[in-house]
């Protein structure tokens, strides 16, 4: 595989869990970093990728180049995924 996805987020966030649920059957390789136990790492990741919310999904190639994809919605579009996150919709209400 020429690239993989790296997801940074919380194990308690339905959007983060949904990102993993989308990636699992996709055939793409991915790494997952939970930030629940490290507020300092959360700050570093937010600063590095210039984001203010999580999850954040980064596309990483085999040469070390990284491109921020965005979050749940952007990954969903990139994967052309059409299933809805029921827990995410429930949390919006």
C-alpha positions as CSV (number, residue, x, y, z in Angstrom):
1,X,0.0,0.0,0.0
2,X,1.4,3.4,-0.9
3,X,-0.3,5.2,1.9
4,X,-2.3,4.7,5.1
5,X,-4.6,6.7,7.2
6,X,-3.8,7.8,10.8
7,X,-6.8,8.7,13.0
8,X,-6.3,10.7,16.1
9,X,-9.2,10.9,18.5
10,X,-11.0,9.6,21.6
11,X,-12.2,6.1,22.3
12,X,-15.4,7.7,23.6
13,X,-16.2,9.8,20.6
14,X,-18.7,8.3,18.2
15,X,-17.2,10.1,15.3
16,X,-13.8,8.6,16.0
17,X,-15.3,5.1,16.4
18,X,-17.2,5.6,13.1
19,X,-14.0,6.5,11.3
20,X,-12.5,3.2,12.4
21,X,-15.8,1.4,11.4
22,X,-15.5,2.9,7.9
23,X,-11.8,2.1,7.6
24,X,-12.0,-1.5,8.8
25,X,-13.7,-3.0,5.7
26,X,-12.1,-0.5,3.3
27,X,-9.0,-2.4,2.6
28,X,-6.8,0.6,3.5
29,X,-4.2,0.3,6.2
30,X,-4.7,2.6,9.2
31,X,-3.3,3.5,12.5
32,X,-5.3,4.8,15.5
33,X,-4.1,7.0,18.3
34,X,-6.4,7.6,21.2
35,X,-5.7,10.9,22.9
36,X,-8.0,10.3,26.0
37,X,-5.1,10.0,28.4
38,X,-2.8,12.7,27.1
39,X,-4.0,16.2,27.0
40,X,-0.5,17.3,26.1
41,X,-0.4,15.0,23.0
42,X,-3.8,16.4,22.1
43,X,-2.4,19.9,22.1
44,X,0.6,18.8,20.0
45,X,-1.5,17.0,17.4
46,X,-4.0,20.0,17.2
47,X,-1.1,22.4,16.7
48,X,0.8,20.2,14.2
49,X,-2.3,19.6,12.0
50,X,-3.9,23.0,12.7
51,X,-7.1,21.6,13.9
52,X,-9.3,22.5,16.9
53,X,-11.5,19.4,17.1
54,X,-11.1,15.6,16.8
55,X,-11.1,13.1,15.3
56,X,-8.6,14.2,12.7
57,X,-7.6,11.9,9.9
58,X,-4.2,12.2,8.2
59,X,-3.2,10.5,5.0
60,X,0.4,9.3,5.3
61,X,2.5,8.1,2.4
62,X,5.4,5.7,2.5
63,X,7.9,8.5,2.2
64,X,6.6,10.3,5.3
65,X,4.5,12.9,3.6
66,X,1.3,13.8,5.5
67,X,-1.9,15.4,4.4
68,X,-4.7,16.3,6.7
69,X,-7.9,14.8,5.3
70,X,-10.2,16.3,8.0
71,X,-12.6,14.5,10.3
72,X,-15.5,12.1,10.0
73,X,-17.3,13.8,7.1
74,X,-14.2,14.2,5.0
75,X,-13.1,10.6,5.5
76,X,-16.6,9.5,4.6
77,X,-16.4,11.4,1.4
78,X,-12.8,10.2,0.6
79,X,-13.9,6.6,1.1
80,X,-17.2,7.2,-0.7
81,X,-18.9,5.6,2.3
82,X,-22.7,5.8,2.3
83,X,-23.8,4.3,5.7
84,X,-24.9,6.7,8.4
85,X,-23.5,6.8,11.9
86,X,-26.6,6.3,14.1
87,X,-24.8,7.2,17.3
88,X,-23.4,10.4,15.7
89,X,-26.9,11.5,14.7
90,X,-28.3,10.6,18.1
91,X,-25.7,12.9,19.8
92,X,-26.7,15.8,17.5
93,X,-30.2,15.8,18.9
